[in-house]
Amino acid sequence: MLLTATDAGQIALEFLMADWNILEKDRQWFVIVNSSLIGQSWYIVELAVEGFPDRWYIQVYDTGACDPNYTFISPISGSDGYVDLGDLPHLVAEVLVSERNAR
């Protein structure tokens, strides 16, 4: 395996930022929570918005490619409202609203 856990985390983070068209100034809100090697050929990378319980799980293969069918998990559903998002930049809040509504 040529990728390290750190490499896989950065690749997954860049993948999510590109998928959501996150502006450079808003990228600081997203963090790599964990990056775990699964078997010999891929990692599962856990990403989050810092301080929030929502999580993205992205598979990163040893080729550096990400599976576009990532998993999003949150204990907060869209029907619970969005009062917790008030202090986030607009685009970051939109991402969480969209993901919560899609589950």
N, C-alpha and C positions, 0 to 999 in steps of 0.2 A: 504494500500500500504506500503510494507516494504522498498521499494527502495526510496532513496531520489534523488533529481535532480542531486546532485553531484555524487552519486553512478552510476546512469544511464549514466552520462557523461563519467565516467571512464570506465564503461563496454563497451560503444560504441567505445571509443578511443582504448581500448585493442583489440576489435574485428577488427577494421580497420587495426591496426598495424599487427595483425596476418594474416589477409586476404592478405595483401600486403607484408608480410615478412619483415617489416621495422626493420632495425637494431636498437639496443638500442641507439647508439650514434646519430641516425637521428630522434628519436622520439620527441626530443625537438622542432622540426619544426612544429609539429601538435598541434593545440589548440582546446579546447572546447569553442565554441562561445556561445551556448545556450543549455539549456535542459529544455523542457517544458512538463509538465504532460498533457496527453490527456485522458479525461475520468477518469476512476478509475484504469485502468490496464496497461497503457503503457506510455512511454515518446517518444518524438521526440527529438533527439540530433543532433545539428548542429556542424559539425567539419570543420576545415580549416587548410591550411598551413598558418602560420602567415605571414601577409602582402600581401596575395594574395586573389583575389575575388572568387576563386573556393570554392564550399561548398559540403559537404557530409551530407545527412540527413539519420539518422539511427533510426529505431524503436527499442526500448528496452522494453521488456515486464516485468511485475512484477515478473516473474520467473527468471529474469536475462539473458534471452536469447535475442539475436538480430535477427531481420529479415535479412536474407542474401541478400535480394533484396533491398538494399539501393538505394537512389537516389543521383546522382551527378549532380550539376548545375554549369555552368561557363559562364560568358559573353564572354569568349575567346574560339573560336573554334580551332581545330587542323590546319585548313587552314590559321589561322592568324599568324602562326609561334610560335617560342618558345624563342624569345630573352629575355623575362621576367624571364626565368628560369636559366639564366647563373650563378647566385650566390648560387644556391641551391646545396646541395649534390646530387651526381649522382642518387641515388636510389629515392630520393624525387622528383627530376625532372622527372624521368621515370614514376613515378606514375601519376603525373599531365599530362604528354604527353599521356599516355595510356588512362586516363579518358577523356581527351579532345577529343581524336581521336574517342572514342567509342560513343560520343553523336551524 
